[in-house]
Amino acid sequence: MVSTFKERESKKAEQKCAVSNRKIMLLGIVLLLFSSIASAQQTAVSDEAGYRVFVGDILEISVWKEPELQKTVLVRPDGKISLPLLGDIDAAGRAVSDIRESIVDEMQKYIPQPVVTVSVTEIRGYKIYVIGQVNNPGMYTVMPTIDIMQALSLAGGTTAFASLNDIIVLRRIGSTRQAIPFRYSDVARGRKLGQNIELVTGDVVVVP
């Protein structure tokens, strides 16, 4: 009977170990999926015709059959990029397709019917700030579709001392600042979801 009891306990331990291993494997698969989705989302955003290039973004410019004109460029603080033959081209605030058209128009002066490709390889210019009673305050380079709740999560969540219903978003509009209130408890309960706005570059989320 002692032997039988030990065998049962051994089988139970093996079953628990198998379940634990399956959970670990499942967690690994989920994390891999989230990583793939995030990567795909960044690619999708950079490929969308509606995406507006920001200062700090990295663009790759290539011209078919003209390898010497292929160039990776940074959008400078003045909003321009520099290309061989063409000089400075306005980029910040414009769609990728608009930038490509401008390059084609200028390049036609030197190359007949150029085939130009413009892509965003790194989104660096879309920055938000989360400060105050969060676990990881600081500046974050993010996707253009991030909202307040996602920003708080990105900053590691709020601390135990946070005044969750007194959160504000500071937004610069021209030469003025706008303070947008946000009540965390409302959104957490599924109420007044409209206040969970999408953030724009330069927004500062303040958690008092």
Buried (B, 14 or more C-beta within 10 A) or exposed (E): EEEEEEEEEEEEEEEEEEEEEEEEEEEEEEEEEEEEEEEEEBEEBBEBEEBBBBBBBBBBBBBEEBEEBEBEBBBBEEBBBEBBEBEEBBBBEBBBEBBBBBBBEBBEEEBEEBEBEBBBEBBBBBBBBBBBBBEEBEEBBBBBEBBBBBBBBBBEEBEEEBEBEBBBBBBEEEEEEEEBEBBBEBBEEEEEEEBBBEBBBEBBBBBE
